[in-house]
Amino acid sequence: ETGVTQTPRHLVMGMTNKKSLKCEQHLGHNAMYWYKQSAKKPLELMFVYNFKEQTENNSVPSRFSPECPNSSHLFLHLHTLQPEDSALYLCASSQDGGRGEKLFFGSGTQLSVL
Amino acid sequence: KNQVEQSPQSLIILEGKNCTLQCNYTVSPFSNLRWYKQDTGRGPVSLTIMTFSENTKSNGRYTATLDADTKQSSLHITASQLSDSASYICVVSGPGTASKLTFGTGTRLQVTL
């Protein structure tokens, strides 16, 4: 195990639903990330939190809303998603967001939007 | 624009054989390069990290090379095992925070009997 736990592992939702993805890290890290992984595409950075503060929003649509209540927990709230949002959503953490740090990834949430 | 290109896109080899995966990048300036292994249904896990001054680094049966002049890296897998079946992702870091990473699309390796 990498020390980063994501739930749920799989999620199917309609376009009018509201759901949340949860991520928890047990590594004592201070930086947490949300990535989107679509088939045959590179990982896309969505959000970065450093010491609970959002430091990067990579032009993500407002239907994705992150929340970081503390350095160990990260949520991604979803509402009125589109079918093209179907993908694997990965949470990651690193020591303190420094240059070239190793990322520790969770197993991801496989999201299907119908 | 910073880019990382990996080849081949997919590869099938017999168990016990060796293989080499390629990564070419245009990230500049360069800080370091990592290879990650991603098993099906799991998140990526770091295999190796290479900085500008390093040419070769090994992690068990995995050996990564880096040529910073030509901006190329390779990952060589020796005596492949069924458990090596996974996607291998090359990630290049420029200066700045860990969020400034450029990911390749990965090479999907399948090891068969």
Chai-1 contact restraints between the chains, C-beta under 6 A:
chainA,res_idxA,chainB,res_idxB,connection_type,confidence,min_distance_angstrom,max_distance_angstrom,comment,restraint_id
A,P42,B,F103,contact,1.0,0.0,6.0,A-B,restraint_1
A,P42,B,T105,contact,1.0,0.0,6.0,A-B,restraint_2
A,L43,B,F103,contact,1.0,0.0,6.0,A-B,restraint_3
A,L45,B,S99,contact,1.0,0.0,6.0,A-B,restraint_4
A,V48,B,S99,contact,1.0,0.0,6.0,A-B,restraint_5
A,E56,B,S99,contact,1.0,0.0,6.0,A-B,restraint_6
A,L90,B,G43,contact,1.0,0.0,6.0,A-B,restraint_7
A,S94,B,A98,contact,1.0,0.0,6.0,A-B,restraint_8
A,G97,B,T97,contact,1.0,0.0,6.0,A-B,restraint_9
A,G97,B,A98,contact,1.0,0.0,6.0,A-B,restraint_10
A,R99,B,S31,contact,1.0,0.0,6.0,A-B,restraint_11
A,G100,B,S31,contact,1.0,0.0,6.0,A-B,restraint_12
A,G100,B,N32,contact,1.0,0.0,6.0,A-B,restraint_13
A,G100,B,S93,contact,1.0,0.0,6.0,A-B,restraint_14
A,E101,B,A98,contact,1.0,0.0,6.0,A-B,restraint_15
A,K102,B,S46,contact,1.0,0.0,6.0,A-B,restraint_16
A,F105,B,G43,contact,1.0,0.0,6.0,A-B,restraint_17
A,F105,B,P44,contact,1.0,0.0,6.0,A-B,restraint_18
A,G106,B,G43,contact,1.0,0.0,6.0,A-B,restraint_19
A,S107,B,R42,contact,1.0,0.0,6.0,A-B,restraint_20
A,S107,B,G43,contact,1.0,0.0,6.0,A-B,restraint_21
A,G108,B,G43,contact,1.0,0.0,6.0,A-B,restraint_22
